[in-house]
């Protein structure tokens, strides 16, 4: 019933558009059907992501669930081509229930903007969905409990590229002990599940690290990583990112 209502609403939109343009807006039936199909896929993804977020809100699989102010399931475009993944929520994120909204998040927004994109174009999440006390490193049991939520989000969104922000995210997703310095600057492969093609993963410095260790060299390294992401996606590389 919900799918039928969605298709009906889309058809009504096209009919209304044609009415107000006095019939001059000619729609190719094939194109129209493809648009309906694409909108349905986006709608289904949105519903599935909301289900995951609801499960996160009720989760008490580890001790963090009883310590948090708000869960931070992640947010963004269900059809995102880029999925940014950090380590875990901080104090600002815990207070608002949204990922990357503190100082590190504001810097990430600038990185996204430098790429010629908007926050609404991408999806942003973390390995952990709840804030560890005092922003300490995630514990193995917490990662084991929380990672399936992120894995399901990746499967639903099916991005072209994952950008792992920082060592904890990169090591967890790639199942490696290598340093971020060894991992960044090249594409790796993340396997979302059996029978599914690998997703390209680019590791780069976390924006919180850039705030603590700001230098033109570190900033340049992150921009070089993002340029490779844009090139892989066939997107233009804005000159403003060079500044």
N, C-alpha and C positions, 0 to 999 in steps of 0.2 A: 504493500500500500504506500509506503514511504517513497519507494523508487518511482512508482507511478505518479505520485504527487510532484516529485522533483521534475520528471520529464514534462508533465503538464505545465508546470510553472515556466520552464524554459521555452516551451512552445508558445505560451501566451506572451512571453517577452518578445519573441520574434514577430508574432502577429501584431502586437502593439507598435513595435518599431516600424513595421510596414505601413500601418494605418497612419501614423504621424508623418511619414515621408510620402504619403499619397500613393503608395504602391511602388515607388521608384526604387526602394531598397530590395533588390532581387536576391533571394537566398538560394544558393545551391543546396538541394536536398541532401546530397552526400556530405557537404561541409557542415550543414545543420546537424546531421546525425552524428558526425564526428565530435561536434561541440557538445552535444547532449551526452555522448559517451565519456568525454573528458571531464565534464562537470560531475557526472555520476561517480567517476573514479575519485575525484577530489572530495566529493561529499562522503563517500564510503571511508576514505582515509581519515577524514576529519572525525567521523563517528568513532572509528577504531582508536584513534589517538585520545579521544575524550574518555573512552572506556579504560585505557591504560592509566590516564591521569586520575580517574576515579579510584582505581585499584591502589595507586600510589598513595592517595589521600587516606586510605583505610589501612595501609600496610603497617605492621608492627613486627616484621620478621627479624629486625635487629633492634638494639636499644635506642637508636637514633629516632625512631618513630615516636617515642614518648618524650623526647627532649626538644623536638622542633617546635617552632611557632607555626610555620606553614610548610607543607611539602612543596618541592619545586620540581614538578614533573618535566618541564621544558615547554617551549612555545615556538611558534613560527608557521611557515607555509607547509601544508601537507604535501605539496608537490615540489618542495625545495630540491634544488640540484646540489646544494652544499649543506652539510650538517656539521655545525661546529659543536665540539664536545669538550667540555672542561672537566675538572676534577670533582668539584662539589660546591654547593651553595655556601656563600659567606653570610655575614650578619644582615646586610641589606637584602639579599635574596631571601633569606629566612623570614625577614619581616614582611616582604611583599609577596612572596610565593612565586616570584618570577626569576628566571636565570639571568645572570650578568647584568645587573642593574646598578651595581656600585661603581667605584672608580675604575676597576678592571673592565666592567661592562661598558662603561662610557668610552673607554679606549677601544674596546672591540667594535663598538658602533662606528668609531672613526676608521678602523681598518676596513669594515664592511663598506662604508661610504667611499673610501679611497679606491675600492674595487669597482666603483660605479654601481653598487647595489644598495638596497635598503634592508633594514632588519626584517621587514615583512617578506622579503624574497627568500630568506634562508630559514633553517630551523636551528635552534640553540638548546643544548641540554648539557647534562653532566653525568659522570659515572655514578655518583651518589645523588639521590633525590632529596636527601635531608642533610642539614648542616652538621658536621662533626663539631663537638665542643671546642671553642677557641680556634676554630679552623685547622685543627690538627690533621695530619695525613689520614686518609681512609685506612681502616683496618681490613685485613683479608676477609674476615667473616662478613663485614659490612658490604664489601664489593661483591662477594658471592651471593648475598641476599638480594642486592639491588640491581645487579647487572642484567638479569633477565628482562626487566622493564625497558632498559635502554636497547637491548637486542631486539625486542619486539618493535620498538619505535623505528629502529633502523630498517627492519623488514617492511614495515608499513610504508614509510616514506620512500625507501629505496633510492637514496640520493646517488648522484653520479660520483660525488667525492665527499669523503669525510675529512674534516680538518680537526685533528687532535691537538688540543691546546695544552701543552705542557707534558712533562714526563709521565705523570700518573695516568693520564688519559691514554697516551700513546702506548705505554707499557702494557696497560690492561687490555686494550683492544688488539694489540699485536702479540700479546703473550710473550713478552721479552723482558730482559733486564737491562737492555742497552740504555745509554744515557740519551737525553733529548738532543744533545750535540751530535751524537752518532746517527740518530734517526731522522732529524730534520733535513729538509732540502732535497728529498727524493720521495718518489711514490712507493708505497707499500701496498699490500693487498689485505683487505679485511674480508673474512668469510662469514657471511650472514647466516648460512645454514646449508645443509646438504642439498645438492641439486641446484643451488643458486650460484650465479657467477660472482666472483669476488668484486668488492667495491674498492676503488682506489682510495688510499688514505695518505694524506699529507700531514706529517707532524711538524709543529712549529712551537715557538715559545708561547707560554701562557701570557696574556696581557698583564696579569698581576706580577709576573716576573719582570716584564718590561718596566713597570712602575718602580720596582725595587732596584733594578739594575739598568736604568735608562742610559743609553748611549746611542750615537748615530749608527754604530756598527750593528748593535742588536736590532735596532729599528729597521736597518737595511736588510738584515737577514730575514726578518718576518715578511717584509715586502717582497723579497726575492721568492720566498716560499709561495706567497699569494699570487705572484705573477705566473708561477708555474701552474697553479690551480686554474687561473683564468685562461691560460693558453690551452690547457687540457680540455676545458669546457668550450673552447672556441669563442670566448668572449673578448672584447677589446680591453686593452690594458690602459687605463686612464693615466695621463701624464701627471696628474696631481699627486698620485701615490709616490712619485719620485721625489717630491719636495720634502 
